[in-house]
């Protein structure tokens, strides 16, 4: 007799979702029209989420420019992929690279840095907005990979309020960036918060639910998503903007 653990059950449920999504794609393949190719710049495209956003965009036929401080560290190669040197805090350089793009994705993070700096998120937000303002009417849309701590639970409390003090700094930094974006009305921004848990290599199903400021919870009371499905929803937003000027979230 085999006893399945919690992770085993998750994998089985994930496989079933993926199978259902595949059947749906097969049933609608005839006559389906792909989105026109976009030019998408990804800042932080070498990170765990950024890599998946880049791959999802390339798989859908888009042209991607990864902006990185150290381009030589990126090993991804593709005929529609360009790697450029740049720093999110260098507003002039960001403006230069963002010109002619349709969408800029900010997938920066500080938690894994040798010296984490939670103030990076607000600084990056100000730099990005400044850069896009320089491009005026030709500015691309901005999609920000945000944080989960500023999401509300059923009682209306922020998720970060239940975190240990040593974990709050990162989430407070991300919330500060969101608070800043909410004061901006002359740049087309979207802030995309993951759920409470985002899982690497969790599989791409294309089956998920979207929400606003309240965390998305599944039938078992869990709030989670795979990084692959998070990337699916992000590129969906790039192709068909539904949340300009506001935050949205995701979950199973």
Protein Blocks (a to p, Z undefined) as FASTA:
>chain_A
ZZddfklmmmmmmmmmmmmmmmmmmmmmgopacddddddddehilbmklmmmmmmmmmno
pacddddfblmlpmbdcfkbccddddfklmklmmmmmgopabdcdfbdfklpmbdcfklm
mmmmmmmmmmmmmnmmmpccddddddfklpccfkopafklmpcfklmmmmmmmmmmmmmm
mmpckbccddddddfbdcehkbpehpacddfkbccddfkopacddfklmmmmmmmmmmmc
cbghiacdddZZ
